[in-house]
Structures are given as structure tokens and as C-alpha cells.
């Protein structure tokens, strides 16, 4: 009797081979998900990353004022033209929308809750610390006629 037949005839061998094959498949799927950057919990780690996200959202958007949420789940930026961009987590990526008015802005201490004209974008509450009041005050000018 060949050695492989003896090995396969042992009790529990089929179960062990099946478990080993399952483990290899799980590790392969985990590697593939990491390689494709699927899942995870993305955060805005730096001002440079936030600037890059702003430029990806609106080509040429160069923030002169930028504040990142303390947890890194979003950011708010203003360029020299007065355009304001809200960046937020959207699944494992980031999405951005331009704020055109101050209707969806609510200040609560160091938290600033914002919504856009796009209902699908939803609301987001950013922990901006001391900058929350500064941003809330400046956003009151959004949508106001220019003099």
C-alpha cells in the first residue's frame, strides 16, 4: 500500500486537509483584500493628504485654510476663490462636496455639523476643536451676495 493511501486512511486526515485548504484560502483572500486596499478604516492622516483629496475632488483646488477632524474622518477647506470643500469618509474611501450655503451648518461647542445640497452625501459632524467656531463664523458668508 503506498504511503499516501496509508496517510489518507488515517482517521481525521481528510478533516485536517480540508482545514488546511480552508486556512490557505482565507489567507489568500486576506492578502488579495489588502492588495486591493479593500475595507479598513481610512483616516486623513496629514494636511498633505487632505490637500491631495481636495485637488482630486476639484482639479486645481488649492486650500489656503484647512482643518482636519481630530479623528481624521473628514476635513473642511477653503481656497483663495472663497470656495469651501467638505471632505468625508465614504466607505473605505473619501468623498467631497462643495458647500454653497450655510443652511446645513450647526455649531455645538467644538463640533461642527455640516450637510450639503446633495442629500446622498449626508450629514457629518466634525470635531474641529477651537477651529469649529472660526469655521462656523466664516461659513455664514456662504451664499451671501458679494458686495
N, C-alpha and C positions, 0 to 999 in steps of 0.2 A: 504494500500500500504506500503510495507516495506520501511524502511528508506533509504536503499541502492538504491532502484529503484527511490525514490524521488531525491536523490542526483545525480544519473546518468541522470535524466531527466532535470536537470538544464542546461540552455544554457552555453556552454563553458566548461562544466565539462570534456567532452571527450578530448577536446583540452588540458586542464590543466593536465589530467592524462597522455596523450601522451608526453607532455613536461617534466613532472616529470620523466617518464620512460626513456626518451632520456638523461636527465641530469644524472640519475643514471648510465646509460650505458657508458656515456662519462667519468664519474669519475672512473668507474671500469676499463676502458681501460687505462686511465692515470696512475692509480695505478699499473696495470699489466706492462706497459711500463717501469715505474720507477723500479719495482721489477726485471725486466729482464735486466735493465741497457741499454735500447734501446734509441737511439737518443742522445740528449745532445751535448755538445761541450767539448770533453775531452782535457785536457791540462796536460802537465808534470809539476807537482806541486813542485817536490823536486828532489834533487840529488839521494836520496834513490829510488824514483820511477823510475828514468832514469836507475839506475843500475839494478833494477829488470827487466825492459823491455829489457835491453841488455842481461841479463842472460837468459831470456825467448827466445830471438831470437837465440842466440848461447850459448848452455849449457857450463857453465864454463867461459864465457866472463866476466872478472873482470877488469873494466876500471881503468887505472891509470891516465888518463886525460879525463875529461868530461866537456862539456859545453852545457848548455840548452839555447835554443832560448828565448829571452826576453818575448815573448808572450806564451811560453810553447807549441808551435805547433810541436817542434822537438828538437833533440839533436844530438850531434856528440861525439863519444867516441873512445878512443884508449886503447888497453890493452898492457901488457908487451911484447907480441909477435909482436907488431907493427901492428896488425890488426885494421882497422878503421871501425866503425859501424855507419851507419846513421839511425836514428830513426825518424819517422814522423807520423803525424796523418793520419789515413786511415779510413774515415767514423767516426764511434763512437769508434774506437779502434786505436791501433798503429801498424805500420809495420816497419820492419828493414831490411836493406840490408848492406852487407859488401862492402866497397869501395875497388876496386882492382887497380885502376889507377887514375891519376889526370886529365884525359881528360875532365870530366864534371864539373870541378871546376872553378868558376868565382868569383872574389872578387870585390866588389863595396863598398868602404868605410867600414862601419861596417856590411855590408850584404855579406853573402857567399851563392852563388847559387851552388847547387850540384845536380848531376844526377848520376845514376848507370848504369851498363851494362844492367839492366832489364828495358826495355822501359815502361813496365806496371807500374813500381814504380813511374815514372815521375820525374820531377824536383821539388826541393824545395828550397826556399830562406829563410835562417835563419838569424835573427838579433842577432849576437853574440857580438855586441859591440866591445870593444877593443880586444877581443879574435879572431875576424874574421881574422885579418892579421896574427896572430900566427898560426892559423889552416891552412890558405891558404899556408903559407910558408912550414909548415910541410907536407902538402899533396903533395907537389911537389916531394917528395921522393917515393910516392906510385908507384909501378910498375917498379921502377928502379932496376937494378941488384944489389944484395948485394955484397959488397967487402969483 
